[in-house]
């Protein structure tokens, strides 16, 4: 039986890595176009909040199973 942390890492590890690696590369390649652009910052913030909300809901569903 896998632990809760292993299940979370298996389910969200790759998507977490891809999301943050992609955003880092975009910020690294195009800093002049992105710095000060409020729409880019808001999109990044909303993307982070959605990811954290889904992770929170998944963790709560694991608690209900146990």
CHARMM-style PDB file with segment names, atoms N, HN, CA, C and O in Angstrom:
ATOM      1  N   UNK     1       0.840  -1.185   0.000  1.00  0.00      PROA
ATOM      2  CA  UNK     1       0.000   0.000   0.000  1.00  0.00      PROA
ATOM      3  C   UNK     1       0.885   1.248   0.000  1.00  0.00      PROA
ATOM      4  O   UNK     1       1.813   1.370   0.800  1.00  0.00      PROA
ATOM      5  N   UNK     2       0.585   2.147  -0.890  1.00  0.00      PROA
ATOM      6  HN  UNK     2      -0.169   2.049  -1.540  1.00  0.00      PROA
ATOM      7  CA  UNK     2       1.374   3.369  -0.989  1.00  0.00      PROA
ATOM      8  C   UNK     2       0.911   4.373   0.065  1.00  0.00      PROA
ATOM      9  O   UNK     2      -0.263   4.425   0.431  1.00  0.00      PROA
ATOM     10  N   UNK     3       1.854   5.155   0.532  1.00  0.00      PROA
ATOM     11  HN  UNK     3       2.807   5.113   0.235  1.00  0.00      PROA
ATOM     12  CA  UNK     3       1.487   6.189   1.490  1.00  0.00      PROA
ATOM     13  C   UNK     3       0.828   7.351   0.757  1.00  0.00      PROA
ATOM     14  O   UNK     3       0.869   7.443  -0.470  1.00  0.00      PROA
ATOM     15  N   UNK     4       0.224   8.227   1.538  1.00  0.00      PROA
ATOM     16  HN  UNK     4       0.190   8.152   2.535  1.00  0.00      PROA
ATOM     17  CA  UNK     4      -0.474   9.373   0.956  1.00  0.00      PROA
ATOM     18  C   UNK     4       0.499  10.268   0.190  1.00  0.00      PROA
ATOM     19  O   UNK     4       0.169  10.750  -0.893  1.00  0.00      PROA
ATOM     20  N   UNK     5       1.685  10.494   0.738  1.00  0.00      PROA
ATOM     21  HN  UNK     5       1.952  10.102   1.618  1.00  0.00      PROA
ATOM     22  CA  UNK     5       2.662  11.343   0.057  1.00  0.00      PROA
ATOM     23  C   UNK     5       3.127  10.734  -1.260  1.00  0.00      PROA
ATOM     24  O   UNK     5       3.354  11.459  -2.228  1.00  0.00      PROA
ATOM     25  N   UNK     6       3.271   9.424  -1.309  1.00  0.00      PROA
ATOM     26  HN  UNK     6       3.087   8.835  -0.523  1.00  0.00      PROA
ATOM     27  CA  UNK     6       3.663   8.772  -2.564  1.00  0.00      PROA
ATOM     28  C   UNK     6       2.563   8.901  -3.610  1.00  0.00      PROA
ATOM     29  O   UNK     6       2.852   9.113  -4.788  1.00  0.00      PROA
ATOM     30  N   UNK     7       1.312   8.778  -3.196  1.00  0.00      PROA
ATOM     31  HN  UNK     7       1.076   8.606  -2.240  1.00  0.00      PROA
ATOM     32  CA  UNK     7       0.205   8.945  -4.142  1.00  0.00      PROA
ATOM     33  C   UNK     7       0.156  10.363  -4.687  1.00  0.00      PROA
ATOM     34  O   UNK     7      -0.055  10.567  -5.883  1.00  0.00      PROA
ATOM     35  N   UNK     8       0.351  11.336  -3.818  1.00  0.00      PROA
ATOM     36  HN  UNK     8       0.523  11.170  -2.847  1.00  0.00      PROA
ATOM     37  CA  UNK     8       0.332  12.735  -4.261  1.00  0.00      PROA
ATOM     38  C   UNK     8       1.496  13.003  -5.198  1.00  0.00      PROA
ATOM     39  O   UNK     8       1.324  13.665  -6.222  1.00  0.00      PROA
ATOM     40  N   UNK     9       2.672  12.504  -4.867  1.00  0.00      PROA
ATOM     41  HN  UNK     9       2.811  11.966  -4.035  1.00  0.00      PROA
ATOM     42  CA  UNK     9       3.844  12.714  -5.721  1.00  0.00      PROA
ATOM     43  C   UNK     9       3.638  12.063  -7.081  1.00  0.00      PROA
ATOM     44  O   UNK     9       4.010  12.629  -8.108  1.00  0.00      PROA
ATOM     45  N   UNK    10       3.046  10.874  -7.085  1.00  0.00      PROA
ATOM     46  HN  UNK    10       2.744  10.415  -6.250  1.00  0.00      PROA
ATOM     47  CA  UNK    10       2.817  10.176  -8.349  1.00  0.00      PROA
ATOM     48  C   UNK    10       1.793  10.913  -9.212  1.00  0.00      PROA
ATOM     49  O   UNK    10       1.956  11.005 -10.428  1.00  0.00      PROA
ATOM     50  N   UNK    11       0.743  11.435  -8.585  1.00  0.00      PROA
ATOM     51  HN  UNK    11       0.611  11.360  -7.597  1.00  0.00      PROA
ATOM     52  CA  UNK    11      -0.327  12.069  -9.347  1.00  0.00      PROA
ATOM     53  C   UNK    11       0.038  13.481  -9.802  1.00  0.00      PROA
ATOM     54  O   UNK    11      -0.302  13.869 -10.920  1.00  0.00      PROA
ATOM     55  N   UNK    12       0.723  14.255  -8.960  1.00  0.00      PROA
ATOM     56  HN  UNK    12       0.999  13.940  -8.052  1.00  0.00      PROA
ATOM     57  CA  UNK    12       0.964  15.664  -9.260  1.00  0.00      PROA
ATOM     58  C   UNK    12       2.425  16.014  -9.520  1.00  0.00      PROA
ATOM     59  O   UNK    12       2.721  17.146  -9.900  1.00  0.00      PROA
ATOM     60  N   UNK    13       3.323  15.091  -9.329  1.00  0.00      PROA
ATOM     61  HN  UNK    13       3.082  14.171  -9.021  1.00  0.00      PROA
ATOM     62  CA  UNK    13       4.739  15.414  -9.471  1.00  0.00      PROA
ATOM     63  C   UNK    13       5.118  15.883 -10.861  1.00  0.00      PROA
ATOM     64  O   UNK    13       5.802  16.896 -11.006  1.00  0.00      PROA
ATOM     65  N   UNK    14       4.688  15.168 -11.880  1.00  0.00      PROA
ATOM     66  HN  UNK    14       4.132  14.345 -11.762  1.00  0.00      PROA
ATOM     67  CA  UNK    14       5.053  15.530 -13.251  1.00  0.00      PROA
ATOM     68  C   UNK    14       4.384  16.828 -13.687  1.00  0.00      PROA
ATOM     69  O   UNK    14       5.032  17.672 -14.305  1.00  0.00      PROA
ATOM     70  N   UNK    15       3.104  17.004 -13.377  1.00  0.00      PROA
ATOM     71  HN  UNK    15       2.578  16.318 -12.875  1.00  0.00      PROA
ATOM     72  CA  UNK    15       2.425  18.239 -13.774  1.00  0.00      PROA
ATOM     73  C   UNK    15       3.015  19.439 -13.039  1.00  0.00      PROA
ATOM     74  O   UNK    15       3.153  20.512 -13.625  1.00  0.00      PROA
ATOM     75  N   UNK    16       3.361  19.274 -11.771  1.00  0.00      PROA
ATOM     76  HN  UNK    16       3.249  18.403 -11.295  1.00  0.00      PROA
ATOM     77  CA  UNK    16       4.005  20.344 -11.009  1.00  0.00      PROA
ATOM     78  C   UNK    16       5.340  20.720 -11.647  1.00  0.00      PROA
ATOM     79  O   UNK    16       5.635  21.902 -11.823  1.00  0.00      PROA
ATOM     80  N   UNK    17       6.135  19.730 -11.988  1.00  0.00      PROA
ATOM     81  HN  UNK    17       5.896  18.769 -11.845  1.00  0.00      PROA
ATOM     82  CA  UNK    17       7.438  19.975 -12.597  1.00  0.00      PROA
ATOM     83  C   UNK    17       7.300  20.667 -13.952  1.00  0.00      PROA
ATOM     84  O   UNK    17       8.033  21.614 -14.237  1.00  0.00      PROA
ATOM     85  N   UNK    18       6.381  20.212 -14.779  1.00  0.00      PROA
ATOM     86  HN  UNK    18       5.786  19.443 -14.547  1.00  0.00      PROA
ATOM     87  CA  UNK    18       6.183  20.808 -16.100  1.00  0.00      PROA
ATOM     88  C   UNK    18       5.711  22.247 -15.982  1.00  0.00      PROA
ATOM     89  O   UNK    18       6.215  23.122 -16.686  1.00  0.00      PROA
ATOM     90  N   UNK    19       4.743  22.507 -15.094  1.00  0.00      PROA
ATOM     91  HN  UNK    19       4.334  21.796 -14.522  1.00  0.00      PROA
ATOM     92  CA  UNK    19       4.207  23.862 -14.936  1.00  0.00      PROA
ATOM     93  C   UNK    19       5.298  24.841 -14.517  1.00  0.00      PROA
ATOM     94  O   UNK    19       5.449  25.901 -15.126  1.00  0.00      PROA
ATOM     95  N   UNK    20       6.056  24.494 -13.486  1.00  0.00      PROA
ATOM     96  HN  UNK    20       5.934  23.634 -12.992  1.00  0.00      PROA
ATOM     97  CA  UNK    20       7.062  25.430 -12.998  1.00  0.00      PROA
ATOM     98  C   UNK    20       8.275  25.508 -13.909  1.00  0.00      PROA
ATOM     99  O   UNK    20       8.890  26.570 -14.008  1.00  0.00      PROA
ATOM    100  N   UNK    21       8.636  24.438 -14.567  1.00  0.00      PROA
ATOM    101  HN  UNK    21       8.136  23.575 -14.486  1.00  0.00      PROA
ATOM    102  CA  UNK    21       9.739  24.493 -15.520  1.00  0.00      PROA
ATOM    103  C   UNK    21       9.363  25.346 -16.730  1.00  0.00      PROA
ATOM    104  O   UNK    21      10.173  26.140 -17.210  1.00  0.00      PROA
ATOM    105  N   UNK    22       8.144  25.183 -17.219  1.00  0.00      PROA
ATOM    106  HN  UNK    22       7.486  24.539 -16.830  1.00  0.00      PROA
ATOM    107  CA  UNK    22       7.694  25.982 -18.363  1.00  0.00      PROA
ATOM    108  C   UNK    22       7.621  27.459 -18.001  1.00  0.00      PROA
ATOM    109  O   UNK    22       8.067  28.304 -18.778  1.00  0.00      PROA
ATOM    110  N   UNK    23       7.071  27.783 -16.844  1.00  0.00      PROA
ATOM    111  HN  UNK    23       6.709  27.096 -16.213  1.00  0.00      PROA
ATOM    112  CA  UNK    23       6.993  29.195 -16.465  1.00  0.00      PROA
ATOM    113  C   UNK    23       8.382  29.783 -16.230  1.00  0.00      PROA
ATOM    114  O   UNK    23       8.628  30.941 -16.569  1.00  0.00      PROA
ATOM    115  N   UNK    24       9.291  28.999 -15.655  1.00  0.00      PROA
ATOM    116  HN  UNK    24       9.092  28.059 -15.380  1.00  0.00      PROA
ATOM    117  CA  UNK    24      10.653  29.504 -15.467  1.00  0.00      PROA
ATOM    118  C   UNK    24      11.320  29.770 -16.811  1.00  0.00      PROA
ATOM    119  O   UNK    24      11.964  30.804 -16.990  1.00  0.00      PROA
ATOM    120  N   UNK    25      11.169  28.842 -17.756  1.00  0.00      PROA
ATOM    121  HN  UNK    25      10.646  28.002 -17.610  1.00  0.00      PROA
ATOM    122  CA  UNK    25      11.799  29.032 -19.066  1.00  0.00      PROA
ATOM    123  C   UNK    25      11.205  30.228 -19.801  1.00  0.00      PROA
ATOM    124  O   UNK    25      11.931  30.976 -20.455  1.00  0.00      PROA
ATOM    125  N   UNK    26       9.895  30.411 -19.699  1.00  0.00      PROA
ATOM    126  HN  UNK    26       9.305  29.802 -19.168  1.00  0.00      PROA
ATOM    127  CA  UNK    26       9.268  31.565 -20.352  1.00  0.00      PROA
ATOM    128  C   UNK    26       9.789  32.859 -19.736  1.00  0.00      PROA
ATOM    129  O   UNK    26      10.123  33.799 -20.458  1.00  0.00      PROA
ATOM    130  N   UNK    27       9.862  32.914 -18.417  1.00  0.00      PROA
ATOM    131  HN  UNK    27       9.590  32.151 -17.831  1.00  0.00      PROA
ATOM    132  CA  UNK    27      10.374  34.116 -17.765  1.00  0.00      PROA
ATOM    133  C   UNK    27      11.860  34.323 -18.071  1.00  0.00      PROA
ATOM    134  O   UNK    27      12.319  35.462 -18.147  1.00  0.00      PROA
ATOM    135  N   UNK    28      12.602  33.252 -18.245  1.00  0.00      PROA
ATOM    136  HN  UNK    28      12.229  32.326 -18.183  1.00  0.00      PROA
ATOM    137  CA  UNK    28      14.035  33.360 -18.526  1.00  0.00      PROA
ATOM    138  C   UNK    28      14.286  33.807 -19.963  1.00  0.00      PROA
ATOM    139  O   UNK    28      15.218  34.571 -20.215  1.00  0.00      PROA
ATOM    140  N   UNK    29      13.468  33.340 -20.909  1.00  0.00      PROA
ATOM    141  HN  UNK    29      12.712  32.720 -20.704  1.00  0.00      PROA
ATOM    142  CA  UNK    29      13.682  33.649 -22.319  1.00  0.00      PROA
ATOM    143  C   UNK    29      13.126  35.018 -22.694  1.00  0.00      PROA
ATOM    144  O   UNK    29      13.747  35.745 -23.470  1.00  0.00      PROA
ATOM    145  N   UNK    30      11.957  35.381 -22.150  1.00  0.00      PROA
ATOM    146  HN  UNK    30      11.453  34.791 -21.520  1.00  0.00      PROA
ATOM    147  CA  UNK    30      11.295  36.636 -22.532  1.00  0.00      PROA
ATOM    148  C   UNK    30      11.115  37.577 -21.340  1.00  0.00      PROA
ATOM    149  O   UNK    30       9.982  37.955 -21.041  1.00  0.00      PROA
ATOM    150  N   UNK    31      12.178  37.965 -20.654  1.00  0.00      PROA
ATOM    151  HN  UNK    31      13.098  37.658 -20.897  1.00  0.00      PROA
ATOM    152  CA  UNK    31      11.959  38.799 -19.459  1.00  0.00      PROA
ATOM    153  C   UNK    31      11.470  40.207 -19.784  1.00  0.00      PROA
ATOM    154  O   UNK    31      10.680  40.771 -19.026  1.00  0.00      PROA
ATOM    155  N   UNK    32      11.923  40.785 -20.894  1.00  0.00      PROA
ATOM    156  HN  UNK    32      12.565  40.328 -21.509  1.00  0.00      PROA
ATOM    157  CA  UNK    32      11.554  42.166 -21.205  1.00  0.00      PROA
ATOM    158  C   UNK    32      10.065  42.308 -21.500  1.00  0.00      PROA
ATOM    159  O   UNK    32       9.449  43.307 -21.129  1.00  0.00      PROA
ATOM    160  N   UNK    33       9.489  41.312 -22.164  1.00  0.00      PROA
ATOM    161  HN  UNK    33       9.990  40.501 -22.464  1.00  0.00      PROA
ATOM    162  CA  UNK    33       8.078  41.391 -22.509  1.00  0.00      PROA
ATOM    163  C   UNK    33       7.175  41.097 -21.314  1.00  0.00      PROA
ATOM    164  O   UNK    33       6.022  41.530 -21.288  1.00  0.00      PROA
ATOM    165  N   UNK    34       7.687  40.368 -20.332  1.00  0.00      PROA
ATOM    166  HN  UNK    34       8.623  40.016 -20.354  1.00  0.00      PROA
ATOM    167  CA  UNK    34       6.832  39.900 -19.244  1.00  0.00      PROA
ATOM    168  C   UNK    34       6.904  40.754 -17.989  1.00  0.00      PROA
ATOM    169  O   UNK    34       5.925  40.847 -17.249  1.00  0.00      PROA
ATOM    170  N   UNK    35       8.047  41.379 -17.739  1.00  0.00      PROA
ATOM    171  HN  UNK    35       8.842  41.304 -18.340  1.00  0.00      PROA
ATOM    172  CA  UNK    35       8.188  42.160 -16.514  1.00  0.00      PROA
ATOM    173  C   UNK    35       7.274  43.378 -16.597  1.00  0.00      PROA
ATOM    174  O   UNK    35       7.338  44.149 -17.555  1.00  0.00      PROA
ATOM    175  N   UNK    36       6.444  43.540 -15.613  1.00  0.00      PROA
ATOM    176  HN  UNK    36       6.392  42.914 -14.835  1.00  0.00      PROA
ATOM    177  CA  UNK    36       5.528  44.668 -15.576  1.00  0.00      PROA
ATOM    178  C   UNK    36       4.221  44.425 -16.289  1.00  0.00      PROA
ATOM    179  O   UNK    36       3.347  45.291 -16.272  1.00  0.00      PROA
ATOM    180  N   UNK    37       4.057  43.278 -16.914  1.00  0.00      PROA
ATOM    181  HN  UNK    37       4.768  42.574 -16.928  1.00  0.00      PROA
ATOM    182  CA  UNK    37       2.799  42.976 -17.589  1.00  0.00      PROA
ATOM    183  C   UNK    37       1.856  42.344 -16.571  1.00  0.00      PROA
ATOM    184  O   UNK    37       2.060  41.207 -16.147  1.00  0.00      PROA
ATOM    185  N   UNK    38       0.831  43.083 -16.184  1.00  0.00      PROA
ATOM    186  HN  UNK    38       0.665  44.007 -16.528  1.00  0.00      PROA
ATOM    187  CA  UNK    38      -0.066  42.636 -15.118  1.00  0.00      PROA
ATOM    188  C   UNK    38      -0.852  41.397 -15.537  1.00  0.00      PROA
ATOM    189  O   UNK    38      -1.190  40.574 -14.686  1.00  0.00      PROA
ATOM    190  N   UNK    39      -1.147  41.247 -16.809  1.00  0.00      PROA
ATOM    191  HN  UNK    39      -0.872  41.916 -17.500  1.00  0.00      PROA
ATOM    192  CA  UNK    39      -1.914  40.084 -17.256  1.00  0.00      PROA
ATOM    193  C   UNK    39      -1.105  38.795 -17.105  1.00  0.00      PROA
ATOM    194  O   UNK    39      -1.653  37.751 -16.750  1.00  0.00      PROA
ATOM    195  N   UNK    40       0.177  38.870 -17.372  1.00  0.00      PROA
ATOM    196  HN  UNK    40       0.622  39.718 -17.660  1.00  0.00      PROA
ATOM    197  CA  UNK    40       1.036  37.695 -17.204  1.00  0.00      PROA
ATOM    198  C   UNK    40       1.133  37.326 -15.728  1.00  0.00      PROA
ATOM    199  O   UNK    40       1.054  36.150 -15.371  1.00  0.00      PROA
ATOM    200  N   UNK    41       1.301  38.317 -14.884  1.00  0.00      PROA
ATOM    201  HN  UNK    41       1.365  39.272 -15.173  1.00  0.00      PROA
ATOM    202  CA  UNK    41       1.394  38.046 -13.452  1.00  0.00      PROA
ATOM    203  C   UNK    41       0.095  37.462 -12.907  1.00  0.00      PROA
ATOM    204  O   UNK    41       0.124  36.539 -12.093  1.00  0.00      PROA
ATOM    205  N   UNK    42      -1.037  37.992 -13.346  1.00  0.00      PROA
ATOM    206  HN  UNK    42      -1.061  38.742 -14.006  1.00  0.00      PROA
ATOM    207  CA  UNK    42      -2.327  37.477 -12.880  1.00  0.00      PROA
ATOM    208  C   UNK    42      -2.559  36.054 -13.387  1.00  0.00      PROA
ATOM    209  O   UNK    42      -3.093  35.222 -12.654  1.00  0.00      PROA
ATOM    210  N   UNK    43      -2.173  35.766 -14.616  1.00  0.00      PROA
ATOM    211  HN  UNK    43      -1.739  36.442 -15.212  1.00  0.00      PROA
ATOM    212  CA  UNK    43      -2.321  34.410 -15.152  1.00  0.00      PROA
ATOM    213  C   UNK    43      -1.458  33.430 -14.374  1.00  0.00      PROA
ATOM    214  O   UNK    43      -1.891  32.317 -14.077  1.00  0.00      PROA
ATOM    215  N   UNK    44      -0.249  33.837 -14.047  1.00  0.00      PROA
ATOM    216  HN  UNK    44       0.102  34.742 -14.288  1.00  0.00      PROA
ATOM    217  CA  UNK    44       0.640  32.982 -13.256  1.00  0.00      PROA
ATOM    218  C   UNK    44       0.051  32.727 -11.867  1.00  0.00      PROA
ATOM    219  O   UNK    44       0.075  31.599 -11.375  1.00  0.00      PROA
ATOM    220  N   UNK    45      -0.468  33.765 -11.249  1.00  0.00      PROA
ATOM    221  HN  UNK    45      -0.488  34.681 -11.648  1.00  0.00      PROA
ATOM    222  CA  UNK    45      -1.073  33.624  -9.927  1.00  0.00      PROA
ATOM    223  C   UNK    45      -2.302  32.723  -9.972  1.00  0.00      PROA
ATOM    224  O   UNK    45      -2.465  31.856  -9.114  1.00  0.00      PROA
ATOM    225  N   UNK    46      -3.154  32.918 -10.952  1.00  0.00      PROA
ATOM    226  HN  UNK    46      -3.022  33.622 -11.649  1.00  0.00      PROA
ATOM    227  CA  UNK    46      -4.362  32.090 -11.077  1.00  0.00      PROA
ATOM    228  C   UNK    46      -3.985  30.641 -11.361  1.00  0.00      PROA
ATOM    229  O   UNK    46      -4.605  29.726 -10.819  1.00  0.00      PROA
ATOM    230  N   UNK    47      -2.984  30.421 -12.197  1.00  0.00      PROA
ATOM    231  HN  UNK    47      -2.480  31.164 -12.638  1.00  0.00      PROA
ATOM    232  CA  UNK    47      -2.529  29.055 -12.462  1.00  0.00      PROA
ATOM    233  C   UNK    47      -2.021  28.374 -11.207  1.00  0.00      PROA
ATOM    234  O   UNK    47      -2.299  27.198 -10.974  1.00  0.00      PROA
ATOM    235  N   UNK    48      -1.274  29.116 -10.396  1.00  0.00      PROA
ATOM    236  HN  UNK    48      -1.048  30.072 -10.586  1.00  0.00      PROA
ATOM    237  CA  UNK    48      -0.798  28.559  -9.125  1.00  0.00      PROA
ATOM    238  C   UNK    48      -1.951  28.244  -8.189  1.00  0.00      PROA
ATOM    239  O   UNK    48      -1.959  27.193  -7.547  1.00  0.00      PROA
ATOM    240  N   UNK    49      -2.919  29.135  -8.104  1.00  0.00      PROA
ATOM    241  HN  UNK    49      -2.912  29.988  -8.625  1.00  0.00      PROA
ATOM    242  CA  UNK    49      -4.051  28.910  -7.207  1.00  0.00      PROA
ATOM    243  C   UNK    49      -4.889  27.715  -7.643  1.00  0.00      PROA
ATOM    244  O   UNK    49      -5.349  26.942  -6.803  1.00  0.00      PROA
ATOM    245  N   UNK    50      -5.090  27.558  -8.941  1.00  0.00      PROA
ATOM    246  HN  UNK    50      -4.716  28.186  -9.623  1.00  0.00      PROA
ATOM    247  CA  UNK    50      -5.841  26.402  -9.438  1.00  0.00      PROA
ATOM    248  C   UNK    50      -5.096  25.117  -9.109  1.00  0.00      PROA
ATOM    249  O   UNK    50      -5.697  24.143  -8.659  1.00  0.00      PROA
ATOM    250  N   UNK    51      -3.805  25.116  -9.332  1.00  0.00      PROA
ATOM    251  HN  UNK    51      -3.316  25.908  -9.698  1.00  0.00      PROA
ATOM    252  CA  UNK    51      -3.011  23.924  -9.034  1.00  0.00      PROA
ATOM    253  C   UNK    51      -3.078  23.577  -7.550  1.00  0.00      PROA
ATOM    254  O   UNK    51      -3.257  22.412  -7.194  1.00  0.00      PROA
ATOM    255  N   UNK    52      -2.935  24.576  -6.684  1.00  0.00      PROA
ATOM    256  HN  UNK    52      -2.789  25.522  -6.973  1.00  0.00      PROA
ATOM    257  CA  UNK    52      -2.989  24.321  -5.247  1.00  0.00      PROA
ATOM    258  C   UNK    52      -4.373  23.869  -4.800  1.00  0.00      PROA
ATOM    259  O   UNK    52      -4.489  23.034  -3.903  1.00  0.00      PROA
ATOM    260  N   UNK    53      -5.429  24.412  -5.414  1.00  0.00      PROA
ATOM    261  HN  UNK    53      -5.335  25.090  -6.142  1.00  0.00      PROA
ATOM    262  CA  UNK    53      -6.791  24.001  -5.069  1.00  0.00      PROA
ATOM    263  C   UNK    53      -7.030  22.537  -5.432  1.00  0.00      PROA
ATOM    264  O   UNK    53      -7.605  21.787  -4.643  1.00  0.00      PROA
ATOM    265  N   UNK    54      -6.594  22.132  -6.614  1.00  0.00      PROA
ATOM    266  HN  UNK    54      -6.126  22.742  -7.254  1.00  0.00      PROA
ATOM    267  CA  UNK    54      -6.755  20.737  -7.033  1.00  0.00      PROA
ATOM    268  C   UNK    54      -5.949  19.820  -6.117  1.00  0.00      PROA
ATOM    269  O   UNK    54      -6.426  18.752  -5.733  1.00  0.00      PROA
ATOM    270  N   UNK    55      -4.746  20.226  -5.771  1.00  0.00      PROA
ATOM    271  HN  UNK    55      -4.359  21.094  -6.083  1.00  0.00      PROA
ATOM    272  CA  UNK    55      -3.928  19.432  -4.854  1.00  0.00      PROA
ATOM    273  C   UNK    55      -4.594  19.313  -3.486  1.00  0.00      PROA
ATOM    274  O   UNK    55      -4.591  18.238  -2.887  1.00  0.00      PROA
ATOM    275  N   UNK    56      -5.164  20.406  -2.990  1.00  0.00      PROA
ATOM    276  HN  UNK    56      -5.167  21.279  -3.476  1.00  0.00      PROA
ATOM    277  CA  UNK    56      -5.857  20.403  -1.697  1.00  0.00      PROA
ATOM    278  C   UNK    56      -7.066  19.466  -1.726  1.00  0.00      PROA
ATOM    279  O   UNK    56      -7.279  18.699  -0.787  1.00  0.00      PROA
ATOM    280  N   UNK    57      -7.852  19.527  -2.793  1.00  0.00      PROA
ATOM    281  HN  UNK    57      -7.679  20.150  -3.556  1.00  0.00      PROA
ATOM    282  CA  UNK    57      -9.022  18.655  -2.909  1.00  0.00      PROA
ATOM    283  C   UNK    57      -8.606  17.187  -2.978  1.00  0.00      PROA
ATOM    284  O   UNK    57      -9.259  16.328  -2.384  1.00  0.00      PROA
ATOM    285  N   UNK    58      -7.535  16.898  -3.691  1.00  0.00      PROA
ATOM    286  HN  UNK    58      -7.004  17.595  -4.173  1.00  0.00      PROA
ATOM    287  CA  UNK    58      -7.066  15.518  -3.785  1.00  0.00      PROA
ATOM    288  C   UNK    58      -6.584  15.019  -2.424  1.00  0.00      PROA
ATOM    289  O   UNK    58      -6.856  13.878  -2.052  1.00  0.00      PROA
ATOM    290  N   UNK    59      -5.869  15.865  -1.682  1.00  0.00      PROA
ATOM    291  HN  UNK    59      -5.648  16.791  -1.985  1.00  0.00      PROA
ATOM    292  CA  UNK    59      -5.411  15.461  -0.353  1.00  0.00      PROA
ATOM    293  C   UNK    59      -6.592  15.202   0.574  1.00  0.00      PROA
ATOM    294  O   UNK    59      -6.556  14.267   1.375  1.00  0.00      PROA
ATOM    295  N   UNK    60      -7.631  16.013   0.476  1.00  0.00      PROA
ATOM    296  HN  UNK    60      -7.660  16.773  -0.174  1.00  0.00      PROA
ATOM    297  CA  UNK    60      -8.819  15.797   1.320  1.00  0.00      PROA
ATOM    298  C   UNK    60      -9.528  14.513   0.943  1.00  0.00      PROA
ATOM    299  O   UNK    60     -10.047  13.812   1.812  1.00  0.00      PROA
ATOM    300  N   UNK    61      -9.556  14.194  -0.352  1.00  0.00      PROA
ATOM    301  HN  UNK    61      -9.134  14.764  -1.058  1.00  0.00      PROA
ATOM    302  CA  UNK    61     -10.205  12.947  -0.756  1.00  0.00      PROA
ATOM    303  C   UNK    61      -9.418  11.741  -0.247  1.00  0.00      PROA
ATOM    304  O   UNK    61     -10.011  10.706   0.059  1.00  0.00      PROA
ATOM    305  N   UNK    62      -8.093  11.859  -0.152  1.00  0.00      PROA
ATOM    306  HN  UNK    62      -7.612  12.700  -0.401  1.00  0.00      PROA
ATOM    307  CA  UNK    62      -7.298  10.771   0.411  1.00  0.00      PROA
ATOM    308  C   UNK    62      -7.565  10.608   1.903  1.00  0.00      PROA
ATOM    309  O   UNK    62      -7.551   9.489   2.414  1.00  0.00      PROA
ATOM    310  N   UNK    63      -7.807  11.702   2.598  1.00  0.00      PROA
ATOM    311  HN  UNK    63      -7.818  12.612   2.183  1.00  0.00      PROA
ATOM    312  CA  UNK    63      -8.110  11.622   4.026  1.00  0.00      PROA
ATOM    313  C   UNK    63      -9.438  10.919   4.270  1.00  0.00      PROA
ATOM    314  O   UNK    63      -9.579  10.191   5.253  1.00  0.00      PROA
ATOM    315  N   UNK    64     -10.410  11.124   3.393  1.00  0.00      PROA
ATOM    316  HN  UNK    64     -10.295  11.715   2.595  1.00  0.00      PROA
ATOM    317  CA  UNK    64     -11.721  10.505   3.566  1.00  0.00      PROA
ATOM    318  C   UNK    64     -11.666   9.005   3.334  1.00  0.00      PROA
ATOM    319  O   UNK    64     -12.435   8.253   3.933  1.00  0.00      PROA
ATOM    320  N   UNK    65     -10.759   8.564   2.464  1.00  0.00      PROA
ATOM    321  HN  UNK    65     -10.134   9.175   1.977  1.00  0.00      PROA
ATOM    322  CA  UNK    65     -10.648   7.137   2.157  1.00  0.00      PROA
ATOM    323  C   UNK    65     -10.086   6.384   3.347  1.00  0.00      PROA
ATOM    324  O   UNK    65     -10.533   5.280   3.656  1.00  0.00      PROA
ATOM    325  N   UNK    66      -9.101   6.981   4.019  1.00  0.00      PROA
ATOM    326  HN  UNK    66      -8.738   7.878   3.768  1.00  0.00      PROA
ATOM    327  CA  UNK    66      -8.433   6.277   5.117  1.00  0.00      PROA
ATOM    328  C   UNK    66      -9.251   6.215   6.358  1.00  0.00      PROA
ATOM    329  OT1 UNK    66      -8.810   5.651   7.360  1.00  0.00      PROA
TER     330      UNK     66
END
